[in-house]
Amino acid sequence: MSVELPEIVAAALSRHPCAGVRWVAYSGGLDSSVLLHILARLRLPVRAIHVHHGLSANADAWQEHCVSTAESLGIPIEVRRVAVDSGDGGLEQGARRARYHVFAELLQPGDQLLLAQHGDDQAETFLLRLLRGSGALGLAAMAESRQLECEGGSTATLLRPLLGTGRDQLESYARAEGLSWIEDESNRDLSLERNFLRARVLPPLRERWPVRERVARAASNLREAADLLQDLGDVDLLACDRREERFGESIDLKLLCQLPPRRRKNLLRTWLTRLGGDMPAAVHLEEALDQAMAAAEDSELAVSLVGRVVRRYRNRLYLTPQLPQALATGDWSWRGDRTLLLPQGWELRPGAAWPAGDYRVHFRRGGERAQPLGRAHSQRLKKLLQETGLEPWLRDRVPLVYRADAPESLLAVGDLFRCEEGLPDALEWRYCGLPTAI
């Protein structure tokens, strides 16, 4: 067994070569401890990343264990602390989103992230999605390898080299090699769906059927069907005028309405997948689509869906990241000669021709007026933002640029318009993603 597992991992790495840095997600549990040890044994250059969720009283001790173990194997390790939001999908889903936000920040184009999920995890995922009413794409469960979106729209690769193995094999390897690992006390909490399935449902099934092998075969067959559905979804996304927006993406709602209901759902599933989202339960996906189709054109629709938000504006359907509920306040000094990092994941970039100087920047506070170039009179900023077509959910987040010595003289409203002659149109206001480290 000690020989077999390294060969399995080496074969997976050979099938999926890496052009950049290989990272291994290292929680300190049995699975990731075995994978880390195998990678060290194979003498492959790799770096470890440990995500500190702060959900257990033992989290600091787990971090110390992981750092000590990685260092003893000669593997560099990074630790990132995150804040977990359980508001959309519960604690497990919130922790997963926080981890993947760290991965998206950390990985660079061409990098590879190794996860230690195995065949028993695959069986659990398949059954959980079956019980939640997932379609073919969800029941295809976890792929051995897939693309992972990074910050700035680039992609890395996610690889699960142990997906063809079982927990019993990993435990045999760990005991033979004398490894120590962390036992997360939350794994005993049977109120969590996966733990209940693992402890109460799967054992009697395994007494009668080779569950892991049967699920692997079914998932493989379903993945072929899911790939065909995604091909159709990509065709429909293109036909519905999918386009990148300042914040997320959008499609033409009228064109979407021309599709049969089953293809609308398939389009939304494909869209979520292409943006790196999880598979929603069928009922949640249908509810989001129904609300979007029924909402008034000028409604403030915002339906949360597995870490994304479905919105509607001016006959377009948007799929955006989540926005923090509380709007950041403040007043920021800016020299105008480098990028200004704004709260909640936004930034303001000057072009090469933007003049350096002393500026003050803040978000809307209410009651502002502006006089864009070419206008004879000033108007309420609220009305001007409506004219520009800026989406309603972004209007309180657009940066207003003033001269520091003239705090009432508005120079520019993000990159939407300027209010003073002689200023080059060379600002860029963009979303770069929320930081997860705390």
N, C-alpha and C positions, 0 to 999 in steps of 0.2 A: 504493500500500500504506500509506503514512504517513497517508493520509486515511481509508482503509477501516477499519483497526483501531479508531481512536477512535470511528467511527460504530457499530461493533459493540458496543463497551463502553458507549457512551451508550445504545444501544437496550436492552441488558440492564439497565442501571440504571433506565431508564424503566419496564421491565416489572416491576421489583421495587423499588419506592420504599422509602426508609429513614426511619423516624420518629426515629431517634436519631443516634448517631455512626457514621460509616463508618470502618472499619479495613481496612488492607491488610496481609496477611501478607507480609513482605519479607525474603527469605532472601539477596538479593543476586545470585541466579542470573539467567539470561537471562529466564525467564518473568516473575518478579516484578519485574525491572527494567523490562521493557516495560510492564507494567501500571501500575507507579508513575509512569512517565513520561507515559503516556496520561492518567492521572487528573490529573496536574499540568497537562497541556496543556488538558484540559477545564475547568480552574479549579474543580474540585469540592472542597469542604471534606472532607478526609480525614486520617486519622492512620495512621502506619505502626507495626507491631510486628515487631521482630526477635528471634527466639528463639535464644539462644546455647546450643547443645547440649554444647559442650566435647568433642566427639568427634574433632576434628581439631587438629593443631598450628597450623593456620592460622585457627582460630576467632576469635581476638582481632583478627587483621587483617581478617577478613570483617566483624566488628562495626564496626571503624573505617570501612571502605569504606561500609557501609550508612548509618551515621550521617552521614558526609560527603555522600553522594549525596542523602539525604533533605533535609538542610539546604540543599543547593544548589538543590533544587527548591521550597524553602519549605514542606516538609511536616514537621510535628512527628513525632518518632519516639520510641518507647519500646523499651528493651532488657530482656529477661528472661533470666536464666540458669537452666538446669534441670539436674537430675541424671537421666540416662537409665537405666532399669532394663530390661535385656534378658532378664530371667528368664522372661517369658511372651510367646513369639512372636518372639523375636530382637531384634536391634538396631534394625532399621527400624521394627518395630512399637512398640518401647519409645520411640523418638524421636518417633513420631507421637503416642503417648499423652501424652508430656510436653508437646508443643506444644498439644494440645487441652486439656490441663489449664490451661495458661496462658490460652488463649482463654476458657475457662469462667470463670476468675477475672477477666479483664479486661473482658469485654463486659457491658453492662447491658441491661435489657429494652428492646427496640426498636432496639438497635444492629445493625449489619450488618458481617460479616467478608467481605472480598473475597479469594479465592484465585485464583492465576494458572494453574491447571491447564487444559490445552487438549485438543484432540481426540486427539492422539497419546498423551497420558497416559490418556485414556479407553480407547483401543484396548488399551494395555498392561494396564490394570486388568481389562478384560473377559477377555483371554486368560489372565491370571494366575488369575483366579477360576474360569475354565473348567477349567484344569489342576488346580485344587485341588478340583474337584468341587462348586462352589457351585450353589445352586438359583436359581430365577428372581429372587429378591430380590437376590442377590449379582451375578448376571449383568446386572441392570439397571444395574450400574456406578454412575457418579456422576451425580447429578441437578444440573441447573443451579442450583437453589436448594433449600434445606431448612432446617428449624429446627435450632438449636443450643442445647443446654441450658446454662444459666449457673448460677452458684452460687445456692443458695436456691430452685432449681426454676423460675426464670423462663426465658424463652427469647429468643434473638436470632435473626438470620438469617445463613445462610452462602450466599454467592453466588459462582458461577464464571462471570464474564462472558466468558471467552475459550474456553469449552468447545467452541464451534463452529469454532474456528480450529486451525491446525496449527503445529508448531514452525518449519517453513520460513517461514511468514508472520511469526512473531515475530522470527526471526533477520534477515529482510529489513528489517523495521521498525527493529530495533536498529542495523543497519549504516547504514541511511539516515540515522538520527538521531544517529549517532556515539556511541552509548551504550557504556559499559564495564560488564562484569559479572563475577561470580565463576565460576570453573570448579572445582567440588568434585571433588577427586581420587578420592573414593569412587565417582564415576560410572564410573570405569574398572575397577572391581572386578567381574569377571565371575562371582565366586562368589555375588553378590547376584542373586536371581531376576530382578528388573526390569531390571537392567543387561544380563544375558545375553539376555533377551527382546528388548531394544532393539537390541543390537549384532549378535546372531546369528540371531534368528528372524524378526523383522519385515522386515528389508531384502529377503530373497528373496520373502516374501509380497507385498510392495508392488510387486515387479516384475511380478506377474501380476494382482493384484486391487487395487481402491481400498479398502484395508483400513479407513482412517479413516471413510470414508463408510458402508461396509457395517456396521461395528461400531456406528456411531451409530444406524443404522436398526434393527439388532437390539436394541440397548439400549433404544431408545424403545418397541419392541413389548413387550419383556420388562418394562419398567417398568409398563406398563398391567396386565399379568398380576400383577406383584408388588404393585401397589396393591390389586388384588382380594384377594390372599392376606393382605395386611395388614388389610384390612377384616374378613376372616374371623377373623384372629388377634385383633383387638380385641374381636370378639364373644365369642370363647372366653376371653379374659382376664377379661372382665366376668363370664362364667358361672362361672369358676373363682375368683371372689371375690378379684380382684387388690386389694391394699391397700398403702398406704405404711406402712413400718415405721420405727423409730428409725434404722435403718441399712439402706438399700436398700428392697426391696419383697418381698412374698410372695404366693403363691397357694395354694389348697387342693389338696393332693396327691391326695386321694381323688377330687375332681371332675376333676382332670387325668387320672387313670387311666381315667376313663370315656370319654375321647376316643379315637378311632382313632389309631394311632401316627403317621400322616402329619400329623394335626392337632396332636398334641403337639409335633412338631418345628416346625411352622409357628408355633405359639403361642410357643415359645421364641425363634425368630428375630424375631418381631414384638416380643416383650418386650425383647429386646436392642436393637432399633432404637429403640423408644420411650424407652429409657434412654440413648440416645446412643452405644450400642456399635457395634462393627464386626461384619461378617458372618463368623462362624466357618466353617471348612471343615466340610463335611457330616459327615465321620467324627468330628471333635471334638464336634460338637453331639450326635450320636447317643451317643457315649461318655458325655457329661455326663448325658444323660437316662437312659441305662441304669443308671449308677451311682446316680443319685438314686432311681430306682424300686426298685432292689434293696437299697438301704441300710436298715439297721435304724432304727427310729423314733428311738432315742436315740444314733445314731451321730454322730461328729464329721466328717461329710462336708464336704469343701471341694474343689471341682473348678474350677480356673481356666479361664476361657473368654473370650478376647479382652478382657482388661482387667477383667472382672467375675468373680465367684465364685458358683458354684451351691452352695447349702447346703440342709440339711434339718433340721427340728426340729418336733416335735409335729405330725406329719402336715401340715406346710406346706413348700412348696418356696420357698426364698429366692434372690433374685438381688441380690447386694450388691457394693459397691466392694471393692477389695482392702484388706486390713489389713496394716500393717507386721509383719514376722515378729518383730522384737524389740519387747518391751513397754517403753514409756517408764517410767522411774523418776524419783522426785523428790518434793519436799515444797514446796508453794506457799503463800505468804502471800496472804490474800484479805481485803479489807475488807467484802465483801458488798454493796457499793453499785453495782457495775458488772459487766459480763460478764468472767468469768475464762477466758482462752484457755488451753486445755490442750494438751499435745503430741499430735501425730499427728492433728490435724484436729478435735478435740473442744472444746466449750465448755460452761461452766456459767453460766446466766443467773439472776439473782435477780429475783423479781417485785417489784412496787411495795411490797408489804407486808413483804418480807424485811428483818429488822433489820440495819443496818450494825453492824459490830463487828470484832474481830480473830479471824480463823479460820485454820486450817491445813487444807490439802486434799492428799490423795494417793490413789493407786490402791491396790488390795489388795496386801498383802504376805504374806498367809497367816496363818491362825489367828485372824482377827478374830471377835469375837462382837458381837451387836447385840440390843437389846430394843426392837422397834417399839412405837409407842404402842398400847395396848390389850392387850399381851401381859404375862403375869404374870412371865415369866422370859426371860432372854437365851438366844439360840441361836446356833449357828455361822452366820456370814454366808453361807458356801457353801450351806447348806440354805435359808436365807431367800431367796437369789437364785433358787434353783430354784423355790421357791414362787411368786415373783412372775412366773415365766414368762420372765424375761430370757434371751435367747438365749445359749448357752454361749460363743460367740466374743466376747461383750461383757462377760462377768462380771469379767474382770481389768482392764477399762477404766472401770468405773463409779467416779466420784469420791466419796470418803468425806470428809465435812465434820466437822471437830472445832473446838472452841474452842481458841484459841492458848494460853490459860493452863491448859487441861486436856486435854493431848494424848491421853489414854486415854478421854475421854468423847465417844463418837460421837454427833453431832447428827442427821445425815441421810445417807442413801445415795442419791446422785444425786437424782432426782425420784421414786424408787421408794417410799421411806417415810421417816418422821421418827422420832426416838428421844427427843424431849424435848417436854414440854408447853409451849405458848405460842409455839412456832415455827409461823408460817403455812406452809401447804403451797404454797409459791410459788417453787419452783426449777424450772428447765428444763435438762435435760441433753441436748445434741443434737450431731449430727455436722455440721460445716460444710465439710468437704473438706480434703484435704491440700494444704499450700502447695507450690508447685513452685520458687519462687525460692530460690537458694542464695547 
